[in-house]
Amino acid sequence: MKKTKVLFVCHGNICRSTMAESVFTHMVRERGLAELFEISSAATHTDEIGNPPHRGTQAKLREVGIPLVPHRARLLTRSDGAYYDYIIGMDGENARHMRRILGDCRAKVCLLLDFTGAPRPIADPWYTGNFDETYDDVAEGCAAFLNHVLEEV
């Protein structure tokens, strides 16, 4: 069976997208589905390239018992558009930049909470400082997204 390739994207790739990458990776492993997915994350801007996940992301994941996926921030590239099946942003600004970067593959862009019954942006904890709220939204979105993918298979 072909792996579903998922790329989570946010502004700097140190808060929301790395949190989503870790949460979703944990969810699929817990359900015994790891072999069905390839999961990564990227940034729309160069601000944090090469940096590890934000300490707030690390602390929140540790608090809820989810292993942090080893990661260094990287930039979304045009070639990611052809490679990944799902390219999932966190808010409208991310989506605009993602579409610009991806060009012909911009139709693959969606937002994580679009898979839930209450689509909305996920607030950036870099600015809000609220990693609890971000985690709640990311966990809700990842669960809904996983259900979506499994229904399509």
matplotlib code that plots the C-alpha trace (Angstrom):
import matplotlib.pyplot as plt

x = [0.0, 1.3, 2.2, 0.2, 2.8, 1.8, 3.6, 2.5, 3.5, 3.6, 5.5, 8.8, 8.5, 9.3, 5.9, 2.7, 3.9, 6.5, 3.8, 1.4, 4.2, 4.9, 1.2, 0.2, 3.2, 2.2, -1.4, -0.6, 2.0, -0.5, -3.0, -0.4, -0.5, 3.0, 3.9, 1.0, 2.4, 5.3, 5.1, 7.2, 6.9, 8.3, 8.2, 7.0, 9.7, 13.4, 13.3, 14.0, 15.7, 18.0, 16.5, 15.0, 11.3, 10.4, 10.9, 7.2, 6.4, 8.9, 7.5, 3.8, 4.5, 6.5, 3.6, 1.1, 3.5, 4.0, 7.5, 9.0, 10.0, 13.7, 13.5, 15.3, 13.2, 13.4, 11.8, 8.9, 10.0, 8.3, 9.3, 7.4, 4.2, 4.8, 6.1, 3.5, -0.1, -1.3, 0.2, -1.4, -1.1, -2.2, -3.8, -4.7, -1.4, 0.4, -1.9, -1.3, 2.5, 2.2, 0.3, 2.8, 5.7, 4.0, 2.9, 1.2, 0.6, -1.2, -4.4, -3.0, -3.0, -5.5, -5.7, -5.5, -8.8, -10.7, -11.0, -13.0, -16.6, -15.3, -12.8, -10.7, -7.0, -4.6, -3.2, 0.6, 1.9, 5.1, 2.9, 0.2, 2.4, -0.5, 0.9, -2.0, -4.6, -2.4, -1.9, -5.7, -6.3, -3.5, -4.7, -8.3, -7.1, -4.8, -7.5, -10.0, -7.4, -6.5, -10.2, -10.5, -7.5, -8.7, -12.1, -10.5, -8.5]
y = [0.0, 3.5, 5.7, 8.9, 11.7, 14.6, 17.9, 20.3, 24.0, 27.2, 30.4, 29.4, 25.6, 25.6, 25.9, 24.8, 22.6, 20.8, 20.2, 18.9, 16.6, 15.2, 14.8, 13.2, 10.9, 9.8, 9.2, 7.0, 5.0, 4.5, 3.1, 0.9, 2.8, 4.3, 2.3, 3.9, 7.5, 9.7, 12.8, 16.0, 19.8, 23.0, 26.8, 29.5, 31.9, 31.7, 33.2, 30.0, 27.7, 25.2, 25.8, 23.1, 23.2, 26.1, 25.4, 26.0, 23.3, 20.9, 21.6, 21.1, 17.8, 16.6, 17.5, 15.5, 12.5, 12.9, 12.3, 15.2, 14.2, 15.1, 18.1, 21.3, 24.0, 23.9, 25.9, 24.7, 24.3, 24.1, 20.4, 19.6, 20.3, 17.4, 15.1, 15.4, 14.3, 16.7, 20.1, 21.4, 25.0, 26.5, 29.8, 31.9, 33.7, 30.4, 29.2, 32.3, 31.9, 28.2, 28.7, 31.2, 28.9, 25.8, 27.3, 24.5, 22.3, 25.0, 23.1, 20.7, 23.4, 23.1, 24.2, 21.6, 22.7, 22.5, 18.8, 19.5, 20.6, 24.1, 25.3, 28.2, 29.3, 27.9, 30.8, 31.1, 30.6, 32.5, 35.6, 34.4, 32.4, 30.0, 26.6, 24.9, 26.4, 25.6, 22.0, 21.6, 22.9, 20.8, 17.6, 18.2, 18.9, 15.9, 13.5, 14.8, 14.7, 11.1, 10.1, 11.9, 10.0, 6.6, 7.2, 7.8, 4.6]
z = [0.0, -0.9, 2.0, 2.6, 2.7, 5.0, 5.4, 8.2, 7.6, 9.7, 9.6, 11.3, 11.6, 15.4, 17.1, 15.4, 12.5, 14.6, 17.2, 14.6, 13.1, 16.6, 17.6, 14.3, 14.3, 17.9, 16.8, 13.9, 16.0, 18.8, 16.3, 14.6, 11.4, 11.2, 8.1, 6.2, 6.6, 5.9, 8.1, 8.1, 8.6, 7.1, 7.2, 4.9, 6.1, 6.7, 10.3, 12.1, 9.6, 11.3, 14.7, 16.9, 18.0, 20.3, 24.1, 24.6, 22.0, 23.6, 27.1, 26.1, 24.3, 27.3, 29.6, 27.6, 27.1, 23.3, 22.0, 20.1, 16.6, 16.0, 13.8, 12.6, 10.9, 7.1, 4.3, 2.2, -1.3, -4.7, -5.0, -1.7, -3.7, -6.1, -3.3, -0.5, -0.8, 1.9, 2.6, 5.7, 7.1, 10.4, 9.3, 6.3, 6.1, 6.0, 3.2, 1.1, 1.4, 0.8, -2.4, -3.6, -2.9, -4.4, -7.6, -9.7, -6.7, -4.6, -4.8, -2.2, 0.4, 3.2, 6.9, 9.7, 11.4, 8.1, 8.8, 12.0, 12.5, 13.4, 10.8, 12.2, 12.3, 14.9, 16.9, 16.8, 20.3, 19.3, 19.7, 22.1, 24.5, 24.8, 24.0, 25.7, 23.3, 20.4, 21.5, 21.9, 18.4, 16.9, 18.7, 17.5, 13.9, 13.8, 15.0, 12.5, 9.7, 10.6, 10.4, 7.1, 5.6, 6.9, 5.4, 2.0, 2.1]

ax = plt.figure().add_subplot(projection="3d")
ax.plot(x, y, z, "-o")
ax.set_aspect("equal")
plt.show()
